Amino acid sequence: MSTLKKQIESLVSNPPSEKPTGFDSLFGEFLAALESGEIRSAEKTEKGWVANGWVKQGILLGFRYGKNVKQTENNDILEFFDKDTYPIQKINGRENNIRIVPGGSSVRRGAFVGKNVTMMPPMYINTGAYVDDGSMIDSHALVGSCAQVGKNVHLSAAAQLGGVLEPIGATPVVVEDNCMIGGNTGIYEGTQVGEGAVIGAGVVLTRSVPVFDLVNEKVYRGSKDTPLKIPSKAVVIPGSRMIENNAFAEQHKLAISTPVIIKYRDDNTDEATALESLLR
């Protein structure tokens, strides 16, 4: 991939108005590498998850040089308008046992979808995202641009994984293997959810949201330079904390919603969150 990387990096400083000769062929090769999992927008290293800036630059080049055109499928039954560099991805469902149930779901070009992934309508996987083997993307769920989803993850109905293309160096949302993400959750701003964690329904995680660990008596926070990191096997539920040093808040007994790690996974949790292989 070193040649592809050099070619992409060489185009970043190219004038936006001048589409390079041979770009369509190069970009097709780039999207194919993303879709096969050969390249990723973020990777786990010994130092943790890091963004592959050149991959995100390549995705942005597709927006720079693409033209907004009418695109149709199935004799004009499906009609939409988007950059011609990002048509609908043709998923090889039979070979990889991927299921996309009818009803308004789509996977954008440049996203990787592993084997035995099931997608329930309507859901959306954006470009640069990575969804590994055996995962379930439920109804109204979003896997945002460049978000990384591990193996055997259940992304429940209406769960949202925020996307990130800018700034180039920003790490995307990461959900590691064997996680259960509850309904109506929101995971944004590069938050990293450790392997086997359970995020309860309605929890919202961002860099600015503190997470209180009742088991280890710790507080986890993100910062301007580092994302919020949820420990492996943590079970996170919605909580609240009183607003102090404010007379109005104290008068009305106001509280702020706050995620709480209530425990870490045990046999009871594993039984309650077990994935059904027959669904895959």
C-alpha positions in Angstrom: 0.0 0.0 0.0 3.0 2.3 0.1 2.5 3.3 -3.6 -1.2 4.1 -3.0 -0.3 6.1 0.1 2.3 8.1 -1.8 -0.1 8.8 -4.6 -2.9 10.0 -2.3 -0.5 12.2 -0.3 0.9 13.7 -3.5 -2.6 14.9 -4.5 -3.4 16.7 -1.2 -1.7 19.9 -2.3 -3.2 19.7 -5.8 -5.5 22.7 -6.7 -9.1 21.7 -5.9 -10.4 22.9 -9.3 -8.0 20.7 -11.3 -9.0 17.0 -11.2 -5.8 15.0 -11.7 -5.4 12.8 -14.7 -6.2 9.2 -13.8 -7.9 10.2 -10.5 -11.0 8.0 -11.1 -8.9 4.9 -11.5 -6.7 5.7 -8.5 -9.8 6.5 -6.3 -11.4 3.3 -7.4 -8.4 1.4 -6.2 -8.4 3.3 -3.0 -12.1 2.6 -2.3 -11.6 -1.1 -3.1 -8.7 -1.3 -0.6 -11.0 0.2 2.1 -13.9 -2.1 1.2 -11.6 -5.2 1.4 -10.2 -4.1 4.8 -6.7 -3.9 3.3 -6.5 -0.3 4.6 -8.3 1.3 7.5 -8.9 4.9 8.6 -7.7 4.0 12.1 -5.7 1.1 13.6 -4.9 -0.3 17.0 -1.2 -0.1 17.9 0.9 -0.7 21.0 0.2 2.9 22.0 -3.6 2.6 21.4 -5.8 3.6 18.5 -4.3 6.0 16.0 -5.8 7.6 12.9 -4.3 6.9 9.4 -4.3 10.5 8.2 -3.5 9.6 4.6 -6.6 7.4 4.4 -8.8 10.2 5.7 -7.2 12.5 3.1 -8.0 10.0 0.4 -11.7 10.0 1.5 -11.8 13.8 1.4 -10.3 13.8 -2.1 -13.3 11.9 -3.3 -15.5 14.8 -2.1 -13.1 17.3 -3.6 -13.1 15.9 -7.1 -16.5 14.2 -7.3 -19.4 15.8 -9.1 -22.9 15.9 -7.6 -24.9 13.9 -10.0 -28.2 12.0 -10.2 -27.7 8.3 -9.6 -30.2 5.6 -10.0 -30.6 1.9 -9.3 -33.0 -0.8 -10.4 -34.5 1.0 -13.4 -34.8 4.3 -11.6 -36.8 2.9 -8.7 -34.1 4.2 -6.4 -33.0 7.7 -7.2 -30.5 9.9 -5.2 -28.1 12.7 -5.7 -24.5 12.4 -4.5 -20.9 12.7 -5.6 -20.2 10.5 -8.5 -17.1 9.2 -6.6 -19.5 7.7 -4.0 -22.1 5.4 -5.7 -23.8 2.7 -3.7 -21.5 -0.1 -2.7 -22.2 -3.5 -4.3 -22.1 -5.8 -1.3 -21.2 -9.5 -2.0 -23.7 -10.8 0.5 -23.8 -14.4 -0.7 -20.0 -15.0 -0.5 -19.6 -13.4 3.0 -23.1 -14.3 4.4 -23.9 -10.6 4.8 -27.6 -9.7 5.3 -29.1 -6.4 4.4 -32.7 -6.6 5.1 -35.0 -4.6 2.7 -36.2 -1.2 3.9 -34.0 1.8 3.2 -30.6 0.7 4.4 -27.4 1.5 2.6 -23.6 1.1 2.8 -21.6 3.8 1.2 -18.6 3.1 -1.0 -15.3 3.0 1.0 -16.8 1.2 4.0 -15.7 -2.3 5.0 -18.3 -4.9 6.0 -17.0 -8.2 7.3 -18.5 -11.7 7.1 -21.8 -12.6 8.8 -22.8 -9.0 9.4 -26.5 -8.4 9.6 -28.0 -5.0 8.9 -31.6 -4.1 9.8 -33.6 -1.4 8.0 -33.2 1.5 8.0 -29.5 1.8 8.9 -26.5 3.5 7.4 -22.8 2.8 7.2 -20.7 5.8 6.0 -17.5 5.9 4.0 -14.3 4.9 5.8 -16.2 2.9 8.4 -15.1 -0.6 9.4 -17.6 -3.2 10.6 -16.0 -6.5 11.5 -17.3 -10.1 11.3 -20.4 -11.2 13.1 -21.7 -7.7 14.1 -25.3 -6.6 14.0 -26.3 -3.1 12.9 -29.9 -2.7 14.0 -32.7 -0.4 12.8 -32.1 3.4 12.7 -28.4 2.8 13.7 -25.6 4.9 12.2 -22.0 3.9 11.8 -20.4 7.3 11.0 -17.5 8.1 8.7 -14.4 6.3 9.7 -16.0 4.7 12.8 -14.4 1.4 13.8 -16.6 -1.5 14.9 -15.1 -4.8 16.1 -16.2 -8.4 15.8 -19.5 -9.6 17.3 -20.7 -6.1 18.3 -24.4 -5.5 18.6 -25.3 -1.9 17.7 -28.9 -1.7 18.9 -31.8 0.3 17.4 -31.2 4.0 17.0 -27.6 3.9 18.3 -25.3 6.5 16.8 -21.6 6.3 16.3 -20.4 9.7 15.3 -18.2 10.2 12.3 -15.0 12.2 11.8 -13.1 13.3 8.7 -11.7 16.5 10.0 -9.3 17.3 11.5 -7.2 14.7 9.7 -5.4 13.5 12.8 -8.5 13.0 14.9 -9.2 9.4 15.9 -12.7 8.2 15.1 -15.2 6.5 17.4 -14.0 3.0 18.2 -16.1 0.1 19.5 -13.9 -3.0 20.1 -14.9 -6.7 19.9 -17.8 -8.2 21.7 -19.4 -5.0 22.9 -23.2 -4.5 23.4 -24.3 -1.0 22.5 -27.8 -0.3 23.8 -30.6 1.5 22.0 -30.7 5.3 21.6 -27.1 5.6 22.7 -24.8 8.2 21.3 -21.0 7.7 21.1 -19.2 10.7 19.7 -16.0 12.7 19.4 -13.6 9.8 19.1 -14.8 8.0 22.2 -13.2 4.5 22.5 -15.2 1.7 24.0 -13.0 -1.2 25.2 -13.5 -4.9 24.4 -16.5 -6.5 25.9 -18.1 -3.3 27.3 -21.8 -2.9 27.7 -23.2 0.6 27.0 -26.8 0.8 28.4 -29.7 2.3 26.6 -29.7 6.1 26.4 -26.1 6.7 27.4 -24.3 9.5 25.7 -20.5 9.6 25.6 -18.4 12.5 24.4 -15.0 14.0 25.3 -16.6 16.4 27.7 -18.8 13.9 29.6 -17.2 12.5 32.8 -17.9 8.8 33.5 -18.0 7.7 37.1 -16.6 4.3 37.9 -18.4 3.1 41.1 -16.4 -0.1 41.2 -12.9 1.4 41.1 -13.8 4.8 42.4 -12.4 6.6 39.4 -13.6 9.3 37.0 -12.8 8.9 33.3 -12.7 12.0 31.1 -11.6 13.0 27.6 -9.6 16.1 26.9 -8.8 18.4 24.0 -6.0 16.0 23.0 -7.3 12.6 24.2 -10.6 10.8 23.7 -12.8 9.4 26.4 -11.9 5.7 26.9 -14.3 3.2 28.4 -12.5 0.3 30.1 -12.9 -3.2 28.8 -16.0 -5.1 30.2 -17.4 -2.0 31.9 -21.1 -1.9 32.2 -22.2 1.7 31.7 -25.7 3.0 32.5 -27.3 6.5 32.6 -26.9 8.2 36.0 -27.2 11.7 37.4 -25.3 14.0 39.8 -26.6 17.0 41.7 -25.6 20.5 40.6 -23.8 22.1 43.4 -22.9 25.7 44.3 -25.8 27.1 42.4 -28.8 28.4 44.4 -31.3 28.1 41.6 -30.3 24.5 40.9 -30.4 23.6 44.5 -33.8 25.3 44.9 -35.2 23.2 42.1 -33.2 20.1 42.9 -31.7 20.0 39.4 -29.2 17.3 38.4 -27.0 16.6 35.3 -27.2 13.3 33.5 -23.9 11.4 33.9 -22.9 7.9 32.7 -22.0 5.5 35.5 -20.0 2.3 35.4 -22.2 0.3 37.7 -20.2 -3.0 37.5 -17.9 -5.0 35.2 -19.1 -8.0 33.1 -19.9 -11.2 34.9 -21.7 -14.4 34.1 -25.1 -12.8 34.5 -24.1 -10.0 32.2 -22.8 -12.4 29.6 -26.0 -14.4 29.7 -28.2 -11.2 29.3 -26.1 -9.9 26.4 -25.3 -13.2 24.6 -25.6 -12.9 20.8 -27.7 -15.5 19.0 -25.6 -17.1 16.3 -28.7 -18.3 14.4 -29.4 -14.6 13.6 -26.1 -14.5 11.7 
